[in-house]
């Protein structure tokens, strides 16, 4: 009855109001109410920085209305996302270049109603925004600099930023409230349990094997009934009408302002509020703009407690603390929107390691496994995943391991956690790569071909090879995938490659392939629309698709207008070509598919982490400069042991302003912060040594991926360090020994609770990587000395076999007896299943093509026979002397060289020797001894005893035979030479590019026609020689010598003894041209102020990522590209000026030589420069230590 009367009442009121309004005598609502109903945009004008986005919304539109959005100057501000529904219409606008434009919204409702609205957009260049000031606190007016984090949120003004206590007396001092009616409760509740587990870790209660908090009255209580709140609390949830009710209450009461997070992407606000509700004295509010924003805010609390994102995945145990106070500044902040919208990882090439581990622990790649993956991604502030797919179907793999039913258990769990799912480059419409073959019979419908053949015959209607049954079957297969997964948060891969990650036959004709892809993508997007799937779509421009994109102009096709174009690296973490300005404005977004792991030609690498983070910064910053900020995803193989690389990649994508802008200067800071997160409690000295060990093993991997080193190529140095020239192999061997010794020493200092993390993140790779190199060098030396019939070959065989055994020991420890005792040392059993076939001596592209080296035995002659070998710059230790004369290379007062004489034996019996120097300035590490098999004498000069060039001899005798070794010492006068001037010796000068004599900034015109600043930047710890030089701007090309007049440059000084023509070899990281049709990576050289000579460092038909053009494959395995030109130098000091003409180059070494260099894998060691500190005693010790094991 009441309801009926209320209806009558409402009708009566409506009639009265209508009559009154007609008479003009009644106004029941104030003017503001009418205004609120007026159709309008939420903003009349907006400001946005270049490469950033802003959202503009239509207000008060009708549900049946439709809006058409348009940017009047898309080159200034581009529409990257939009909704046309009148009641939910909005547009996301991205700033492209500095300037002004307007966004026009044309609203239509039926045939009569039409209205045009505009919003003015001002795009600003952040680098030129001089009005920008640091965020300050209201009371101190001092810029806030967070101290405990990787990515710093923006500080919220607060009058009294007092610390917020979360743990007191080894007990949680707060409870956590989450609202069960929050629309994102499913994910937030899961993360609340994670925070609870982190509190348990910090107070010392601990967790079970899967990271669930153990029961304890001292732990964190999580409640969903706000009536249960008392004392102090953490309140977590999303903002908005469907969000956390208590947060909304605080907003409505004016106690919390969430305007700075509303409508944002993955943003959170932390704020401490006193007396927020009755019974609660203090609360830390975590207000998220959406599910992931809230989750990031919750995990921020874990970070502030000292819990690493790798707490479970790398056993990075946090310090147990009885009291934890969170910085008042840190808990009154608003985070920024991520720099890159989608940031994720791809689990790939997962057999044998990841599959072995997950099969043993979880029974497969099911929700039990993926739950740990999802939590890790969110802890790392990622949001996107391509799941394992070699033998798996993500949407089918349930906890029982069965695949008969589409359980969707993995997909449902991902959606709960808020992780966006995708599929790889060859898996369209949510379909795993294996599904077509498995389900083919369900779609066959009279097709005579097999599954793979049918897939590869999909064609354009009207083509001669068109088969309607095949097209219909495949399209039905795609539709069913869409139906299955459309309700989840996904990015839908579109396009088509050949079955099993191959190329389609049409790919041989790029223009035809482009037309086919246009048809395929259009068809797929039609299916998505018909099934009501509004998820973003994405084409991955992988391998042969790149030709269709460029030669076939796929970017101009209709299919790409609102599709993300995902560009790719060359599978070795160097970029391929990037989108032109024109292409950037034609597509629905831009992405990058990057690699830390790869299976394919020319060689696979799946065993260990290999990328310097400087390389990641170098290449991904170039990608970012080309507008690629919608999606970043990286192939991480088995996930472990890529922890360090994954962290940096995702942190860079989350906050590019912090870690990307001038990022080369921030690499050391990042390393220090990252290692401290994993090993809190270690001393600064110990943390620095851990960082150094990681850097050192990654530097070895950068020289050549150690799996690819082959001992039997030491002669031509194609895959191996030279055992003959420039002392190269022995220098590497000394470095390996040093790294392993330091790793052992640091391990002894690590407390038990950090031993597991230390083994995984530092010790295992810092031991295993140099040890694999030692296996190959020992094998090469074994074969070299066996060829000379010296019994020392047997010792090198023993050393090689011992290194092989150590490799097995390290491998088995990882799997079966991990230090620290976690789960009896077997938590990671199977995760290192890449045995020696996978990481020693790979001979082909397939992952298990490795072979242990062939070793030789020398039986020895009867008796004894003294044999002398002497070190040389080239052909070192290559000639046997039993009598007569030999000579050592020239000693110089600048380099203070230490050269080696080896005493070997061909016989089975020992002999005694004596060594006598002709002058006291010749110093010998040994003057007599007994040689069973082998020993050495280190020769140096006491430079305090000579003032001019001197000659002498060393006489070595076994009592019967005598060898005289000539010694020549040259006093080099460097008085008056400027600092960093290199001095040629032994006919070459090898220059470290970071040691310049002058550097000058400049400017240039970028790819959008703007004149911008440019400078030369030294990137530390980058490339195989540990530093590189590149330009700061990645979008400038200097086309000729005239353009170089305003370009930045760097200069090097080198002293040569005589005038003449010299070879100048420039070595570069093996990067690629960014413009597909412009195969140039040019540099300019000017000598002594003369004309600039411009040289292209790549061949005219260079093509990265493919073995169609051979130089890429050679360069990428060696991890450098060399180009040699000739220069005319004066006697004395010369100035060599270097210019970078094209984007995406990095100079890593210069070598000036009088003649062509002998075979060497890398380059001769760095030469002497003025100011270099040379320590011959340390050199004597290091070289002597190589021979310690040979005396017996």
Secondary structure, DSSP 8 states (H G I E B T S, - for coil): -HHHHHHHHHHHHHHHHHHHHHHT----S-HHHHHHTS-EES-SEEEEEBT-EEEEEEES--TT-EEEEEETTTTTEEEEEEE-BTTS-EEEEEE-SSEEEEEEEEEEETTTEEEEEEEEEEEE-GGG-TT----B-TTT--B---SS-SS--EE---S----EEEEETTEE--EEEE-TTSTTHHHHHHHHHHHHHHHHHHHT--B-TTS-B---TTS-EEES-GGG--EEEEEEEE-STTS-HHHHHHHHTTS---TTTTT-SS-EEEEEEET-STTEEEEEEEEESSHHHHHHHHHHHHHHTT--TTTTTS-------S-EEE-TTTTSEE----SSSEEEEE--S-TTHHHHHHHHHHSSSSHHHHHHHHHHHHHTT--EEE---SS--TTT--TT---SS---HHHHHHHHHT-EEE--TT-GGG--TTHHHHHHHHH-TT--S-HHHHHTT---TTSTT--HHHHHHHHHHHHHHHHHHTTS-BEEEES--BTTTB--GGGGSHHHHHHHHHHHHHHHHHHHHHTT---EEEEE--TTHHHHHHTT-GGGSGGGTTSEEEEEB-SSSSB-----HHHHTTSSEEEEEEES-B-SSS--B-SS----HHHHHHHHHHHHHTT--SEEEEE-TTSTT-HHHHHHHHHHHH-HHHHTTTGGGGHHHHHHHHHHHHSTTS-HHHHHHHHHHHHHHHHHHHHS-GGG--GGGTTTTSSS--SSSTTHHHHHHHHHHHHHHHHHHHHTTS-GGGHHHHIIIIIHHHHHHHHHHHHHHHHHHHHHHHHTT-THHHHHHHHHHHHHHHHHHHHHHHHH--TT-GGGGTTTTTS----HHHHS-B-SSSTT-B----------BSS--EEEEE--SSSTT-S-BSSEEEE---EETTT---EEEEEEESBSS-EEEEEEESSTTEEES-SEEEESSEEEEEEEE-GGG-SS-EEEEEEEE-SS-EEEEEEEEE----TT--TTEEE-BTTEEEE-TT--SEEE-EEEEBTTS-EEEE-EEEEET-TTTTEEEEES-SSB---STTGGGGS-EEEEEEEESS-EEEEEEEEE-----SSTT----EEEEEETT---EEEESS-TT--TT-TTSHHHHHHHHHT-EEEEEEEEE-SEEEEEEEEE-SSS--EEEEEEESS---S-SS------BTT----HHHHHHHHHHTTGGG--
